[in-house]
Amino acid sequence: MPTPQQVKELRERTGSGVMDCKKALIESGDDVEKAIDWLRAKGLASAAKKAGRSASEGVVYAHVTADGRGGALLELNCETDFVTRTERFQELVRDMVSHVWTAAPSFVTRAEDGDAPADKVLYEQRFAKDSSKTVEEVLREAVAVIGENIQARRMARFELGSAHGIVHSYIHGGGTHGVLLEVKTDSAAAAADDRFKTLVNELALHIAAMAPEYVRREEISTDAFEKERAVQLEKTIAEGKPEAIAAKIVDGRMNKWYEEVCLLDQGFLGDDKNKNRARVADVAKQLGASIEVVRFVRLVMGEGIEKKVNDFAAEVAAQAGKA
């Protein structure tokens, strides 16, 4: 018969319920290590049943190093908003995004690149906090304990290397939106200056609010440019504009499109008189240094996931044979 101390230890190490811990110890001959394996096995079976359920809730969370030279961003999904607020889920997402920074995976799952080495696939990596398990095993155990499907969906990781600058994050709404931003400068003094740090923080806020797709127009591929130009040309001609002047009209509309999709062409938080390009140049002039906005990632929790909406009245009517 397991002792209260054994049950307590097993519960603390696995997060499982008291009765489950007692049963695991009984089944394992009061051996705590074997009981952990027993619970994990049961957890894997439980997780498999939940894996097909929609995980359209969750949080976006960031981890940035103390010196601001690197950071990671992760979207971790679950089934209900309630679970996202629990301490266990919050601890899990903190550990997971810290792992992304430490282990530097290139892909979330094998489906993204079937030829990738295991140490570059998030789900197949040994978990940074406990190398006896893979990330997939850690998530499956969390599914068993929390009782919902949990999936790591998207991630990003930036590192400055030898350059001066900042990797900065911004999380909005308790994890509904997240931004990871990398900005470089050619001066160590400039990187440490509060004016530089303020600029980077304001750009991160702007990215969260205004959702640019690119840093600068030079990043837009030829295919994307030609596709948008064709759309604008067709729209202009459909409006009855003479073909002789349609091209000039489209040029103006493409400039407007740049302002919609490019961070540096946008007005800060919608203020067209205060362009981000000019703001960056002004701070660079103040600091006597160059400033380059290198890259950013913006994640919106659940973006692109179809959420199941239940019509409760229709369900009741259907069960009553009235639908």
C-alpha positions in Angstrom: 0.0 0.0 0.0 1.6 3.4 -1.0 2.4 5.8 1.8 1.1 9.4 1.8 4.7 10.6 1.2 5.0 8.5 -2.0 1.6 9.8 -3.3 2.7 13.4 -2.5 6.1 12.9 -4.4 4.4 11.3 -7.4 1.8 14.1 -7.6 4.4 16.8 -7.4 6.5 15.2 -10.1 3.7 14.4 -12.5 0.9 16.9 -11.7 -1.6 14.0 -11.7 -4.6 13.7 -9.4 -4.3 12.0 -6.0 -6.4 8.9 -7.0 -4.5 8.5 -10.2 -1.2 8.6 -8.2 -2.5 6.0 -5.7 -3.6 3.7 -8.5 -0.3 4.1 -10.4 1.7 3.2 -7.2 -0.5 0.2 -6.5 -0.1 -1.0 -10.1 3.7 -0.4 -9.9 4.3 -2.1 -6.6 4.9 1.2 -4.7 7.8 2.0 -7.0 7.7 5.8 -7.7 9.8 5.6 -10.9 7.7 2.8 -12.4 4.5 4.7 -11.3 5.7 7.7 -13.3 6.1 5.5 -16.4 2.7 4.0 -15.8 1.1 7.5 -15.6 3.0 8.6 -18.7 1.7 5.6 -20.6 -1.8 6.4 -19.6 -1.2 10.0 -20.5 -0.1 9.1 -24.0 -3.2 7.0 -24.5 -5.3 9.9 -23.2 -3.5 12.4 -25.4 -4.0 10.4 -28.5 -7.8 10.5 -28.0 -7.7 14.3 -27.7 -5.3 15.0 -30.5 -8.0 15.4 -33.1 -10.0 18.0 -31.1 -9.8 21.6 -32.2 -7.2 23.7 -30.4 -8.3 27.2 -31.4 -7.6 29.0 -28.1 -4.2 29.6 -26.4 -1.6 32.3 -26.0 1.4 33.9 -27.8 4.3 34.2 -25.4 7.8 35.6 -25.7 11.2 34.9 -24.1 13.9 37.6 -24.5 17.4 37.3 -22.9 18.4 39.6 -20.1 20.9 41.4 -22.4 18.3 41.8 -25.2 20.5 40.1 -27.7 18.1 37.3 -28.5 14.6 36.0 -28.1 11.9 33.7 -29.1 8.1 33.9 -29.7 5.7 30.9 -29.6 2.0 30.3 -30.1 0.8 27.4 -27.9 -2.8 26.4 -28.5 -5.4 24.6 -26.4 -9.2 24.1 -26.6 -10.6 26.6 -24.1 -9.8 30.1 -22.9 -10.3 28.8 -19.3 -7.2 26.6 -19.6 -5.0 29.4 -20.9 -5.5 31.2 -17.5 -4.4 28.2 -15.4 -1.0 28.3 -13.8 -0.1 24.9 -15.2 -0.7 26.1 -18.8 1.1 29.4 -18.2 4.1 27.5 -16.8 4.1 25.1 -19.8 4.1 28.0 -22.3 7.0 29.7 -20.4 9.0 26.5 -20.5 8.2 25.9 -24.1 9.2 29.3 -25.4 12.4 29.2 -23.3 13.1 25.8 -25.0 12.7 27.4 -28.4 15.3 30.0 -27.5 17.7 27.4 -26.0 17.4 24.6 -28.5 16.9 26.8 -31.7 14.5 24.5 -33.7 14.0 25.3 -37.3 10.6 23.5 -37.7 7.7 22.8 -35.4 6.9 19.3 -36.7 8.3 16.8 -39.2 5.5 17.7 -41.7 7.3 21.0 -42.4 10.5 19.3 -43.7 10.6 15.5 -43.8 14.4 15.5 -44.3 15.2 17.8 -41.3 17.5 16.3 -38.6 15.7 15.5 -35.4 17.6 18.1 -33.4 16.0 20.8 -35.7 12.4 19.7 -35.3 10.8 21.1 -32.2 8.6 18.1 -31.4 11.5 15.7 -31.7 14.0 17.7 -29.7 15.0 16.7 -26.1 13.2 19.0 -23.8 15.6 21.7 -22.4 14.1 21.5 -18.9 14.1 17.7 -18.8 16.3 16.0 -21.4 14.8 12.6 -20.5 11.8 13.5 -22.6 11.1 14.9 -26.0 9.0 18.0 -26.5 6.3 15.8 -27.9 6.2 13.7 -24.8 6.1 16.8 -22.6 3.1 18.1 -24.5 1.3 14.7 -24.4 1.8 14.5 -20.6 0.3 18.0 -20.4 -2.7 16.9 -22.4 -3.2 14.0 -20.0 -3.0 16.3 -16.9 -4.9 19.3 -18.3 -7.5 17.3 -20.2 -7.3 19.3 -23.5 -5.6 19.0 -26.8 -2.4 21.2 -26.6 -0.3 22.0 -29.7 2.7 24.2 -30.4 1.7 25.9 -33.6 4.1 28.6 -34.7 7.4 30.0 -33.4 10.2 32.5 -34.2 13.7 33.0 -32.9 16.0 36.0 -33.4 19.6 36.4 -32.4 21.9 39.4 -32.9 25.1 37.6 -33.1 28.1 40.0 -33.0 26.0 43.0 -34.1 25.0 45.9 -31.8 21.2 46.3 -31.3 18.2 44.9 -29.6 15.8 41.9 -29.9 12.6 43.1 -28.4 9.2 41.6 -27.8 5.7 42.9 -27.1 2.8 40.8 -25.9 -0.7 42.3 -26.0 -3.9 41.3 -24.4 -2.5 38.6 -22.2 -1.2 36.7 -25.2 -3.7 37.4 -28.0 -1.0 39.2 -30.1 2.8 38.9 -30.0 5.6 40.7 -31.8 9.3 39.8 -31.9 11.5 42.5 -33.5 15.2 42.8 -34.3 16.8 46.3 -34.8 20.5 46.8 -35.3 22.9 49.8 -35.1 26.6 50.3 -35.8 27.3 51.8 -32.3 27.4 50.1 -28.9 26.6 53.5 -27.3 23.6 53.9 -29.5 22.3 50.4 -28.7 22.4 51.3 -24.9 20.8 54.7 -25.4 17.2 55.1 -24.1 16.2 56.9 -27.3 17.1 53.8 -29.3 15.3 51.5 -26.8 12.2 53.8 -26.9 12.1 53.7 -30.7 12.4 49.9 -30.8 9.6 49.6 -28.3 7.3 52.0 -30.2 7.9 50.1 -33.4 6.9 46.9 -31.7 3.7 48.5 -30.5 3.1 49.8 -34.0 3.6 46.3 -35.6 1.1 44.8 -33.1 -1.5 47.4 -33.9 -1.0 48.0 -37.7 0.0 44.6 -38.9 2.6 45.3 -41.6 3.7 42.4 -43.7 7.2 43.6 -44.6 9.9 45.9 -43.2 10.5 47.7 -46.4 9.2 47.6 -50.0 12.5 46.0 -51.3 11.5 42.8 -49.5 8.4 42.3 -51.6 8.9 39.6 -54.2 8.4 40.3 -57.9 5.5 37.9 -58.0 3.7 39.6 -55.1 4.2 43.0 -56.6 3.0 41.9 -60.1 -0.1 40.2 -58.6 -1.1 43.3 -56.6 -0.4 45.6 -59.6 -2.6 43.3 -61.8 -5.4 43.6 -59.3 -5.1 47.4 -59.1 -5.0 47.7 -62.9 -8.1 45.5 -63.3 -9.9 47.5 -60.6 -8.9 50.8 -62.3 -10.2 49.8 -65.7 -13.4 48.4 -64.2 -14.0 51.9 -62.7 -14.1 53.2 -66.3 -10.8 55.0 -66.2 -9.2 55.5 -69.7 -6.5 53.0 -70.4 -4.2 55.8 -71.3 -4.1 57.1 -67.8 -4.8 53.8 -65.9 -1.1 53.0 -65.5 -0.4 56.3 -63.8 -3.4 55.8 -61.5 -2.1 52.3 -60.6 1.3 53.8 -59.8 -0.3 56.0 -57.2 -2.4 53.1 -55.8 0.7 50.9 -55.5 2.4 53.6 -53.4 -0.7 53.5 -51.2 -0.4 49.7 -51.0 3.2 50.1 -49.8 1.9 52.2 -47.0 -0.5 49.4 -46.1 2.0 46.5 -46.0 5.5 48.0 -45.3 6.5 49.0 -41.8 8.8 51.9 -42.8 6.2 53.3 -45.3 3.4 53.3 -42.7 2.6 56.3 -40.5 3.2 55.6 -36.9 0.0 54.2 -35.5 -1.9 55.5 -38.5 -0.4 59.1 -38.4 0.5 59.7 -42.0 2.5 62.8 -41.1 4.8 60.8 -38.9 6.2 58.0 -41.1 8.2 55.3 -39.4 11.0 55.7 -42.0 11.4 59.3 -40.9 11.2 58.4 -37.2 14.0 55.9 -37.6 16.2 58.4 -39.5 15.6 61.1 -36.9 16.7 58.9 -34.0 19.7 57.7 -36.0 20.7 61.4 -36.6 20.2 62.2 -32.9 22.5 59.3 -31.9 25.0 59.8 -34.7 24.7 56.2 -35.7 23.0 54.0 -38.3 19.8 52.1 -37.4 18.5 49.2 -39.4 15.1 47.5 -38.7 16.2 44.0 -39.6 13.1 41.8 -39.2 9.9 41.1 -37.3 7.3 38.4 -36.7 3.8 39.2 -35.6 1.6 36.3 -34.3 -2.1 36.5 -33.6 -3.4 33.7 -31.4 -5.6 31.3 -33.4 -5.1 33.2 -36.6 -6.3 31.0 -39.5 -7.8 28.4 -37.3 -11.5 27.8 -37.8 -13.3 27.9 -34.5 -16.2 25.6 -34.0 -19.3 27.6 -33.1 -22.2 25.7 -31.5 -25.8 26.7 -32.0 -27.1 25.5 -28.7 -30.8 26.1 -29.5 -30.4 24.2 -32.8 -28.7 21.3 -31.0 -31.5 21.0 -28.5 -34.1 21.2 -31.2 -32.4 18.5 -33.2 -32.3 16.2 -30.2 -36.0 16.8 -29.6 -36.7 15.9 -33.3 -37.9 19.4 -34.1 -35.1 20.5 -36.5 
